[in-house]
Amino acid sequence: MAPVLIADRLGQIVVELEVPMTADTPSSDHPDDPIGPDASTGPAEWPGHASAHLLSTSVSKLNRLRAAVLGANDGITSTAGLVAGVAGAAASSSAVLIAGVSGLAAGAFSMGGGEYTSVRAQRDSHDALLARQRRELDTRPHEELDELAYLYAQKGLSPRLAREVAAELSSGDALAAHADIELGIDVKDLVNPWEAAMASATSFLLGGVLPLLAILLPPHAWRVPVCFAAVLITLSVTGYVAARLGQAPAGRATVRNAAVGFTAMLLTYAIGTAVGHVA
């Protein structure tokens, strides 16, 4: 039995499992052969060291789309709740405008900064894991080749084919091959914190403009109903898009997103109305 190290998706928690050593597993005792035993004969035994970190990562395009959809959704919900609450206090249009613009600016900076911090931490984790993997390839290439073959065999390949695949991939970009199967990282498509931050902040602004215009442009008596209707429609759209991006059932996500936004607006409008009567 030999330990296999499996890290969590942030590469911080390591759990040791026991892997049986059998006659069908590859050996790492081949210091004079750059790629180990002949792939055509298959490995003798599996390596004792097989680190499957299983770190998942989204490609940069999906990361930007996710940040944009979530940013727009937050911009719509938070701005709508803010202006509805101020309008509920029977405030003038100028007061609603000031509150709405201030909320847009604060929310955009907050969303952008939060998204940058989050994605920067993810990128730092990826960079650290890749640096460690690069060191392992430099210092123990034979063991790393055994490890790669082992991981492909775990996916269902025969020991012989797993060795051939590992050797072929390692002869090209070994780091990319190991990062892909061990870490789930595409070295050619790493997440970009600045792109995510800009997408989040910009989409928050664009999303928040809609409820602000919807409550400022109509006549005074219609501003709250028009704002509610516009927000419900827009939240339904963002809920549907978010569900499609996540490959989740669209109907339930659309209803849930619209319901949350409606509830937020209703509660803040009620609070604003109560405060306005007291004041």
C-alpha positions, 0 to 999 in steps of 0.5 A: 500500500502506498500513500496518494496525496489528494489536495482540495480545490485550493491546494491547501488541505491534503488527505492521504489515501492508501493505494494498493501496489500490484504487479500491473502498476508502473515502476519508477525504478528506471533512472537511466531511461528518460521516460521509464520502461518501454511503453509497449511492454507496460509498467511493472507497478504503479508509483507510490507518489501520485498527487491528484490535486484536482484543482478545478478552474474556469476558463477566462471567458467563462470567468468574465461571463460569470462576473458580468452576469452576477455583477449585472444582477447585483446592480439591478437588485441593490440599486432597485432596492435603494431607489425604491426605499428612497421613493417610498419615503416620498422623496423628490426625484432629485433625492432619488437621483442622488441616492441612486447615483451614489449607490451605483458608484459605491456598488461598482467599486465594491463589486470590482474590488471584491471580484479582483480580490477573489480572482487574484487569490485564485490566480495566486493559488494556480501560480503556486501550484504550477511553480511546484509542479514545474519544480517536481518535473525538474527534480524527479521527471521519472516519478512525474511520468509514472504519476501521469501514467497512473492518473490516466490509468485511473481514468480507464486506460490500460497500463500500456496505453496510459504509459504511451499517452503520458510519454507522448504528452511529456515529450511536448509540454510536460507542464501543461500535461500535468497541470491539466490532469493533476490540477485541472488548470489550462496553462494557456487560459489562466484566470485574469483578475483585472478582466473579472474586476472590470466585467463585474464593475461595468456590468453592475453599473449597466444593471443599476442604470435600469432601475434608476431610469425606470424610477426617474423617467415615469410620472411620480404616480407611476414611478414605483410600479414601472420600476418594479415591472422593469426590474422583474423583467430584467432579473428574469433575463439575468436569472435565465442567462445565469442558469444557462451558463451554469447548465442548470434548469432555467425555469427555476433559476429565473423564478428564484432570481425574480422573486429575490429581487421583488422581495428586496424591492418590496421590503426596502419600499416598505421600510422607506415608506414607514420611515417617511411617515415617521419623519 
